[in-house]
């Protein structure tokens, strides 16, 4: 129970291997849902299709014989909307409150147009009274789908934030790294492209008193809320969260890896507060993406490959550019036994990124480290520490 009238009725998923088909979730996943019990009763979102029966049991237990008046659909991704029709089969008199775009998606996903008696279209600043509880809806387009709503309970000062402020991990699995690590990987993987839209909704929240944030994934946040809001402000403005350097590399025969490791050693010897080293062929690439947004200084090191760059580096840079990566200081290391092209290709791929500073020298390795390329690495280390 979150307050006198608000209860959690979500579920934990321990079987999921890849969230959204690409993000590993070793701690599982939570699909959150809530119910507000008042003169009228409102349910906020459903859960993934695989957990419909469990969710309906949770809902029934929370209702304790009552009949819900509203289902508020904040987000139409199927891990949150898959049980709308199941809910209406059990409670046909209930009204579904959602944005106009959400009702359009409902038809697309589930092939149904709800009857007028079951439909309440809400927009920005629309309100809904449950009795003691007064709800205000805030549109949050592209955070991270266009139909998204936040719901603010004026009475208990609780913000239901859809996918915002979410994180990977089931709620019954302790996360040894705390909230920020998996929340950051979640944010930059899923929401990262939409910094401007997150900034817009943060401005809407600025005037609200919030005592709890209830996302659709991850724990309910009730303490140190300025910390979470500050992180979202930093992430959505593409600011520097942590001081340090992240080195992302690919290597065929180990020579580019040796250069990346040598640079890491040089940086540590110069007092760099943190050096993160990622082998893009072997690490969890979303972790490397997370690091590359987190730190203000980034090194990309790769080989020339088929007159291009090594495939893992190309994929990695695509991950960055499609998420509006920007405002960074960048060092480049290229390796080539003949006709090195890697630095040129990487610069070309990064041309559309805003406010990048590419450092000189660009380090060139001809097959393996030698005296001249080691000197270039030292110069790059100095430039990164300047």
LOSE-360110 format. One record per residue (C-alpha): x negated, y negated, z; residue in one letter. Coordinates in steps of 0.5 Angstrom, whole numbers, plus 500, padded with zeros to 3 digits. Example, Ala and Ser with C-alpha at 12.3 -4.5 7.8 and 13.67 -1.06 7.14 Angstrom:
REM residues 2
475/509/516/a
473/502/514/s
***
This chain:
REM residues 386
500/500/500/x
497/493/498/x
502/489/502/x
509/490/505/x
512/490/498/x
507/492/493/x
504/499/493/x
499/503/488/x
502/509/484/x
496/510/479/x
492/516/478/x
485/519/477/x
482/522/471/x
477/527/472/x
477/531/465/x
476/525/461/x
469/525/457/x
469/519/453/x
473/513/454/x
476/510/448/x
472/515/444/x
465/513/446/x
464/511/453/x
461/516/457/x
465/516/464/x
461/520/469/x
465/518/475/x
472/519/471/x
477/514/470/x
483/511/474/x
489/509/470/x
493/504/475/x
500/502/476/x
504/498/481/x
511/497/484/x
514/491/487/x
519/493/492/x
524/487/493/x
531/486/492/x
530/488/485/x
524/493/484/x
519/492/478/x
514/497/476/x
508/494/473/x
505/499/467/x
505/506/466/x
499/511/465/x
496/515/460/x
500/521/457/x
496/527/460/x
498/524/467/x
506/522/466/x
509/528/471/x
504/526/476/x
505/518/475/x
513/519/475/x
512/523/482/x
508/517/485/x
513/513/482/x
519/517/485/x
515/517/492/x
514/510/492/x
522/508/490/x
524/513/496/x
531/513/492/x
531/506/490/x
532/505/482/x
527/500/479/x
530/494/475/x
524/492/471/x
518/495/468/x
513/490/466/x
508/492/460/x
502/488/461/x
498/492/456/x
500/497/450/x
494/501/450/x
496/508/450/x
492/509/457/x
497/504/460/x
504/505/456/x
504/512/454/x
510/513/459/x
515/508/457/x
520/512/454/x
519/517/459/x
521/512/464/x
527/510/461/x
529/517/460/x
529/517/468/x
532/510/469/x
536/508/463/x
539/502/466/x
532/499/467/x
529/492/463/x
522/492/460/x
519/486/460/x
513/484/455/x
511/480/450/x
514/480/443/x
507/483/440/x
508/488/445/x
515/490/443/x
512/490/436/x
507/495/438/x
512/499/442/x
515/501/435/x
509/502/432/x
506/507/437/x
513/510/439/x
517/509/434/x
523/506/438/x
526/499/438/x
529/498/445/x
536/496/446/x
537/489/448/x
540/491/455/x
533/494/456/x
529/488/453/x
526/482/456/x
521/478/452/x
517/473/456/x
512/468/454/x
506/464/457/x
509/461/464/x
515/465/464/x
518/467/471/x
522/473/474/x
525/473/481/x
525/479/484/x
528/476/491/x
523/474/495/x
517/475/490/x
517/470/484/x
513/473/478/x
509/468/473/x
507/471/467/x
501/468/464/x
499/470/456/x
492/473/455/x
491/474/448/x
485/478/446/x
483/480/453/x
482/484/449/x
489/486/445/x
493/480/443/x
499/482/447/x
496/482/454/x
500/479/459/x
497/477/466/x
503/477/472/x
502/473/478/x
506/474/484/x
507/467/487/x
509/470/494/x
503/475/496/x
498/471/491/x
497/477/488/x
494/477/480/x
496/483/476/x
490/482/471/x
491/488/466/x
484/490/463/x
481/484/466/x
476/485/472/x
477/493/471/x
471/498/471/x
469/505/469/x
470/510/475/x
476/514/478/x
478/511/485/x
477/517/489/x
469/518/486/x
465/513/490/x
460/509/486/x
453/509/489/x
452/502/484/x
457/498/487/x
462/495/483/x
458/490/478/x
454/496/474/x
460/499/471/x
464/493/471/x
459/490/467/x
458/496/462/x
466/496/461/x
466/488/460/x
461/488/455/x
463/494/451/x
470/493/451/x
472/485/452/x
465/482/450/x
467/480/444/x
472/475/446/x
468/471/451/x
472/464/449/x
479/468/450/x
477/470/457/x
474/463/458/x
481/460/456/x
485/465/461/x
480/463/467/x
482/456/466/x
489/458/467/x
487/462/473/x
483/456/476/x
489/453/479/x
492/459/483/x
491/461/490/x
489/469/489/x
488/474/495/x
488/480/491/x
486/482/484/x
490/488/481/x
487/491/475/x
489/497/470/x
482/500/471/x
478/500/477/x
479/498/485/x
484/493/487/x
479/487/489/x
481/483/495/x
474/481/498/x
469/476/496/x
474/474/490/x
469/468/488/x
464/473/486/x
468/477/481/x
470/470/478/x
463/468/478/x
461/474/474/x
467/474/469/x
465/466/468/x
458/468/467/x
459/474/462/x
465/470/458/x
460/464/457/x
454/469/455/x
450/466/461/x
444/469/464/x
446/474/470/x
439/476/472/x
432/474/471/x
428/479/467/x
426/482/460/x
430/488/457/x
425/492/452/x
430/496/447/x
426/500/442/x
426/506/438/x
420/510/436/x
418/516/431/x
412/519/433/x
411/515/440/x
407/509/438/x
412/504/438/x
414/507/445/x
407/506/447/x
407/499/445/x
414/498/449/x
411/501/455/x
405/497/454/x
409/490/454/x
413/492/460/x
406/493/464/x
403/486/461/x
410/483/464/x
410/486/471/x
402/484/471/x
405/477/470/x
410/477/475/x
416/479/471/x
422/480/476/x
425/485/473/x
423/489/466/x
428/494/463/x
426/499/458/x
431/503/454/x
429/508/449/x
435/507/444/x
435/514/441/x
436/517/448/x
439/512/453/x
446/511/454/x
447/505/448/x
452/502/452/x
448/501/458/x
443/498/453/x
448/493/451/x
450/491/458/x
442/490/460/x
442/486/453/x
447/481/455/x
445/481/462/x
438/478/462/x
436/472/458/x
430/475/455/x
430/481/450/x
425/485/446/x
427/489/440/x
422/494/438/x
422/498/432/x
419/502/426/x
420/500/418/x
424/506/416/x
427/507/409/x
425/499/407/x
430/498/413/x
430/499/420/x
430/506/424/x
438/507/425/x
439/507/432/x
436/500/432/x
441/498/426/x
447/501/430/x
444/497/437/x
444/491/433/x
451/492/430/x
453/493/437/x
450/486/439/x
453/482/433/x
460/485/433/x
460/482/441/x
458/475/439/x
451/476/443/x
448/469/444/x
444/464/448/x
438/469/449/x
430/469/448/x
428/474/443/x
421/477/442/x
420/482/436/x
415/488/435/x
415/492/428/x
411/498/426/x
410/500/419/x
404/504/416/x
405/501/409/x
410/495/407/x
412/493/414/x
420/490/414/x
423/491/421/x
422/484/423/x
425/481/417/x
431/486/417/x
432/484/425/x
432/477/424/x
437/478/418/x
441/482/422/x
441/476/428/x
442/470/423/x
449/469/425/x
448/470/433/x
448/463/436/x
443/460/440/x
438/465/439/x
430/463/440/x
426/468/436/x
419/468/439/x
412/468/436/x
408/471/435/x
412/477/432/x
408/483/434/x
406/487/428/x
403/494/429/x
400/498/423/x
401/505/425/x
399/505/432/x
396/500/437/x
389/497/436/x
386/491/438/x
389/486/434/x
396/488/436/x
394/489/443/x
392/482/443/x
399/480/440/x
403/484/445/x
399/480/450/x
401/473/447/x
408/475/447/x
408/477/454/x
405/470/455/x
411/467/451/x
416/471/455/x
414/469/462/x
413/461/460/x
***
